[in-house]
Amino acid sequence: MAANERLRAALLERGISVDALAAHLQVDPKTVQRWVTQGREPYPRLRYAAATYLGMDEDDLWPGANATRQASLSENEIVTVYPHRWTIPKDTWGRLFMSAEAEIGILAYSSTFLTDDGEFLRLLVDKARRGVRVRLLLGDPASPNVAQRGEDEGVGDGMAGRIKNALAALRPLRTVDGAELRLHGTVLYNSIYRADDQMLVNAYIYGSTAANSPVLHLRAMPGGDLVSTYLESFEKVWAGATPLDS
């Protein structure tokens, strides 16, 4: 491995020896020597401590180290991957929403596979009445992007019809405090089904139905940013959406 010339230069500029840095970090001097001469990368804790001692940023001494760690943490947020939405066991959906104690969020165009399920609707009503914030974002039936999605799936006006059916099924939820419904007209790259720090993300593939497209089951992890990226997307759509009763 190549020597870490950044670390070598930092030590020389500050007049700090390998032995002095090792003593401060309470590690063997040979360990620090390998960081310098062989480009070995310290554990995150030692990397941070060394950079702080030298008055520098970690990325200045070990470029990309944090990005690698971030990627690893985000990868750990993936619980499982389903090749198609229809392969997800029904009880997985039930467990997801039953687990919610603070928030349920759904971003989709219609999600009639859920709204047609009376048990699911009763669960949402019950959760909202128990203080869980329930937010649903469905497609605006009059949106050009909804019409385009219908064309892409080969159902034409059927997509707008599905949304209208979903809205009719959700009517009991609209009178429950804590439940909010909005319509959006965005280009939908994926549907998001969130329960607190977990979510199922249904990717959209051109020319394929949502049911036949893959789904990621994600769970937020400290330091990861995969779940937070999808949550930011949800909030952006929510902010620009129209309350159903407006």
C-alpha angles and dihedrals in degrees: 000000000000120000119259099244091175092061092043091052092047091054093047094046091052096040091238118145127217088247092052093051091046091051092050092050092040094233133124113279088230088063092055090043089058090051088057105036101031101030093239113170119232124227111273093257093053092041090056094044093049093049091048092050090051093045093240141116119260092235090056091059101032109024113204096011093115091044090054091048091047091052091050093050092047091050088056088059089070108094096177142328123233116203091214133015091235090063092065110105112242092236089059089066091046093050091047096057095035089058093060114113101162112017145011119190130180125186114181143112100252114332090195089161084073103030091053088060110090091197090057092051092050089051092054092049091048093048092049091050089051091057102266112140108238117195123178125188114190129173121270104247089217094051118117089222091057089051090050091050088053090053092047091053092044095242099104111190088004090090092059088045091054091052092051090050090050092050091051091051091049094054094106090056093056093072095051119100111238094033120104129183126194136174122226134189100199128132099260114219093174141356118242125209109185134185111176107295095353130077144170111220115199109201119213120228121194112254093012130097120245089245090059095045126093125267130208119211105208135184121189116247127191108266095014121113105191095094092040090054091057091045090054089052091051092051092050092053091044092053092054097041127102120243107244096235096046 
